[in-house]
Amino acid sequence: MNTKRGSVCIEKNNELCYLATIDWSRILDSVEDNYIVLNNKECGDVCPGTAKDKTNCPATVINGQFVERCWTHSHCQKVCWTICKSHGYTAGGLCCHRERLGGCSEPDDPTKCVTCHNFYLDGRCVETCLPSYYHFWDWRCVNFSFCQDLYCRCRGSGRPGCHWCVICSSGCVPEYPSGYTMGSGNL
């Protein structure tokens, strides 16, 4: 699993250990904007097997140091091998589909992803919505009827949490962007 949007800030955690044994580049798309301060200088940060001189965890190079990667003294950090790129892999080590985000249960199958990198459409992860579908909340593809039903049920209802939507450009959106108004071809 990796963080697609945003960055990580870790500081003022006097009891937090193992920050130095995590390869942040394996779980974040960009490590430049992160702020990670190693706060607890009393940590042993010993990965599984190290005390018995039996290395169990994968090691990677960061800042010129080849270090084992682990979350705790009993859990190694899993490292997605470069052959799978950022697609991740199954428990058996086979590459997930390129549209997956957050793991998968079957290799190279867009219907077996935990979550989707781009959009979800009819039980599968897709790069973009089909022409007869619309982007909805930036992660799902919906048809005209779905968007129209939201509009008809919620427009003027005043119910809390009811979000009426309109079709604008290629999306089913909660309101028209600035400068747009409803026309005969819209909901």
C-alpha positions in Angstrom: 0.0 0.0 0.0 1.2 3.5 -0.6 0.2 7.1 0.0 -0.9 8.7 -3.3 -1.9 12.2 -2.2 -0.3 14.3 0.5 2.7 13.8 2.6 3.7 12.5 6.1 4.7 14.6 9.1 6.0 12.8 12.2 7.4 14.7 15.1 7.3 15.1 18.8 6.7 11.4 19.4 9.0 10.7 22.3 7.9 7.0 22.6 7.9 6.3 18.8 10.6 4.0 17.6 11.5 2.3 14.3 11.2 5.4 12.1 14.8 4.8 10.9 14.0 1.2 9.8 11.1 2.1 7.6 11.9 2.7 3.9 9.4 5.6 3.4 10.1 5.6 -0.4 8.3 2.2 -0.6 5.0 3.6 0.7 5.0 7.2 -0.5 5.0 8.3 -4.1 7.1 11.3 -3.2 9.4 11.5 -0.2 10.5 15.1 -0.8 7.6 16.8 1.1 7.7 14.6 4.1 8.8 15.8 7.5 10.0 12.8 9.6 12.1 13.6 12.7 13.7 10.8 14.7 12.5 11.8 18.1 13.4 8.9 20.4 17.2 8.5 20.5 16.9 5.6 23.0 15.3 3.2 20.5 17.1 0.0 19.7 15.3 -0.4 16.4 16.2 -4.1 16.2 14.5 -5.9 13.3 13.4 -9.6 13.6 16.3 -12.0 13.7 19.0 -9.3 14.2 19.6 -10.2 17.9 20.3 -13.9 16.8 22.4 -12.7 13.9 19.8 -14.2 11.5 18.6 -11.5 9.1 14.9 -12.0 8.3 13.9 -8.6 6.8 14.6 -7.2 3.3 17.2 -4.4 3.2 17.3 -1.4 1.0 19.7 1.5 0.5 18.7 5.0 1.8 21.2 7.8 2.0 24.0 5.4 1.2 23.2 3.0 4.0 22.1 -0.6 3.4 19.6 -1.2 6.2 17.1 -3.9 7.1 13.5 -2.6 6.9 11.0 -3.4 9.7 8.0 -1.9 11.5 8.7 -3.5 14.9 11.0 -6.1 16.5 8.6 -8.8 15.2 7.3 -7.5 11.9 9.4 -6.9 8.7 8.4 -4.2 6.2 7.3 -5.9 3.0 9.2 -4.5 0.0 7.5 -4.4 -3.4 10.1 -5.6 -5.8 10.7 -3.3 -8.8 9.4 -5.9 -11.3 5.9 -5.0 -10.1 6.7 -1.2 -10.0 4.1 0.5 -7.8 1.3 -2.0 -8.7 2.0 -4.1 -5.6 1.9 -7.8 -5.4 -0.2 -10.7 -4.0 0.8 -12.7 -0.8 2.3 -15.2 -3.2 4.6 -12.5 -4.8 2.8 -12.1 -8.1 2.2 -8.6 -9.5 -1.2 -6.9 -9.1 -3.0 -5.2 -11.9 -1.6 -1.7 -12.8 -4.9 0.0 -11.7 -4.8 -1.4 -8.2 -4.2 0.6 -5.0 -3.9 -1.0 -1.7 -3.2 -4.6 -2.6 -5.0 -7.4 -4.5 -6.2 -11.0 -4.0 -5.3 -12.2 -7.6 -2.5 -11.2 -9.9 -3.0 -8.9 -12.8 -6.8 -8.9 -12.4 -8.6 -5.5 -12.3 -11.6 -7.1 -10.5 -9.5 -8.3 -7.5 -8.0 -5.0 -6.3 -8.6 -3.8 -2.8 -9.1 -0.3 -4.1 -8.5 1.5 -7.4 -5.7 3.8 -8.4 -8.0 5.8 -10.8 -11.7 4.8 -11.1 -14.1 2.0 -10.2 -16.6 0.9 -12.8 -18.9 -2.2 -12.6 -16.7 -4.2 -10.2 -13.4 -3.4 -11.8 -10.6 -0.8 -11.7 -10.2 1.3 -14.9 -7.9 4.1 -16.0 -10.7 6.3 -17.1 -14.5 6.2 -17.4 -16.1 4.9 -20.6 -17.7 7.6 -22.8 -21.2 6.8 -21.5 -20.2 7.2 -17.9 -19.2 10.2 -15.7 -16.6 10.7 -13.0 -18.2 10.8 -9.6 -16.2 12.0 -6.5 -13.0 11.5 -8.4 -12.9 7.7 -7.9 -16.1 6.1 -9.3 -17.7 6.0 -12.8 -21.5 6.4 -12.8 -24.1 6.5 -15.6 -26.6 9.3 -16.5 -29.4 7.6 -14.6 -27.5 7.4 -11.4 -26.6 11.1 -11.5 -30.1 12.1 -12.6 -31.6 10.1 -9.7 -29.4 12.0 -7.2 -30.5 15.3 -8.7 -34.2 14.4 -8.6 -34.2 13.0 -5.1 -32.2 15.7 -3.5 -33.0 18.9 -5.3 -34.9 21.1 -3.0 -35.4 18.4 -0.4 -33.4 20.2 2.3 -32.5 16.8 3.8 -29.1 16.9 5.6 -26.5 14.9 3.8 -28.4 14.8 0.5 -26.1 15.9 -2.3 -27.8 16.7 -5.6 -25.6 16.4 -8.6 -25.5 17.8 -12.1 -23.6 16.6 -15.2 -20.9 19.1 -16.2 -18.1 18.2 -18.7 -17.3 14.5 -17.9 -18.4 14.5 -14.3 -21.4 14.1 -12.1 -20.6 16.9 -9.7 -22.4 18.4 -6.7 -22.6 21.9 -8.2 -21.7 23.7 -11.4 -18.2 25.1 -11.5 -17.9 28.9 -11.4 -19.2 30.5 -14.7 -21.5 27.5 -15.6 -25.3 27.5 -15.5 -27.9 24.9 -16.2 -28.8 24.5 -19.9 -31.2 22.3 -21.7 -28.7 19.5 -22.1 -27.9 19.3 -18.4 -29.9 17.9 -15.4 
